């Protein structure tokens, strides 16, 4: 009878654990110690942490789904609310006072709280159970390494479902994909953090067990495949940081999906179907297939898959106007965007553009005699990459074949029947997201029985000539509104008030070049006196031109190219007011003071047009504009800094709801960055 022995022929069965040769289950002491370690924390027990991760994210989806459908079903009953501020409205205001606040990085406190809780939960799950390591790696994988690896794996389907443009989460919660994409990014960062802890744990365990180093000599072992997975995950997360996407979007867009697919392949290899690991990967693939096929068959709107024809027009050397004939299958709501693919420019690139036109129910007659829908048009700022190439094409007045994917996004707010006052704010070419909403609400304001009573458009632009981008559309919209219901404020940031520098005599060409306030009204340009008064306010506030670029909120070459806009306007204190509520709801004398500072107004056509020079101070502006006792909605699209200022200003206005002076102040900011 032969006895178990080591390489030297010595029997190792009864060797003590301290003997280096006692390193396999042949040695009874080794087997006993390994069984004790597994009994304390079984290997299979760590896989339940993946289930906990799924339960956590599923709970939030269920909660937000319930809230979404509750709001939808109860919306009809809130159309005629109580005459006084209710407890429910005060509770919402308290939550919005916190939620609307923006951090210096542009993230709202609401998003920060959700992400912070997710980080806290994963951190607790990671470090709650002890011991983190086994005495020897030969006894089994380190518990902290196993559970963090499984938790990272469980994050994978959640990351993918949050990235899809047509996804189940949007259908259940009503949250559009571009807003979910922020969570997609940060969940990716959490996944990377778990992956790093997983890798470090195994590195420490391997380093502490010298007998395990030979595993690296076997190509294809878990150590090698795990290293490849970590490198791929690092690439996916680092190059999804906004700065990299903004500066290297073309490389990001072409590589992100390809690297993701390679990552999934290596994950299959690395996990080797241990316990239920492949179930997460199968779920990930199923989500990807469903999302992409749904998008292909339900959202790809180009007729007969043959593409449509886009007309590219250079407006002023910086801004493009893309016009595409509409078709019966294509419907959209204000604020939505589509992805356009120009195969003649770039075969595979899709870029998002906001639809600047209103989806009308009327038809116009084409030259051929056929009736067609009012076309889609887009305002596109020329930057680099695709938009730079489109600008070169526009200079030759060429048309291009285009494929449309969408529409996506949208605010889902019923502003015309739920709110008495709406304030629309646009920064630069962010007017493209605001314009269709402005047109729709002007149409509603033309009805005598409209719940909506007033609307104000605040447009922040660099130069006066930017008015040419949408002058015809704004004029057409204003004609539909009832007199006295719409006001327009223009803030020009890179020009000074030239009232004292120019003679008030303009030739027709000068008026056309200047694009004065009459461009927003149906005023005859032959009436020079009227044009004078509208073009230059006699006592407008003078502020120096800013140095920062006022970029638009559209994601053209990068899906998040929002460069901050400095707010250098001097904060103006309301004289003689100490009470916070009085600051939010100014007295009549303060309103009179504000009107006197902005005399450039004309009621002949039912609108107020004010021109300001400098950047708006929304902390000062909004309290002056809010109608006492009403329900107000603020809609904004612009650079990140602009949205931060507006969010903080609206958050401060919630105190007026808490004190019963207003019933609701709702905010919606549009960003297209992922």
Helices and strands as residue ranges (DSSP letters): H 28-40, G 44-47, H 48-74, G 75-78, H 87-99, H 109-127, G 137-139, H 143-163, H 168-173, H 177-208, G 210-217, H 222-238, H 242-247, H 249-271, H 277-294, I 295-299, G 303-305, E 308-314, E 319-324, E 336-341, E 351-354, E 363-365, E 371-373, E 376-381, H 386-394, E 399-409, H 415-418, E 421-427, G 428-430, H 431-445, E 454-461, G 464-469, H 471-480, E 486-492, H 508-514, G 517-520, H 528-535, H 580-584, H 588-597, E 607-613, H 618-625, E 631-637, H 640-658, E 664-670
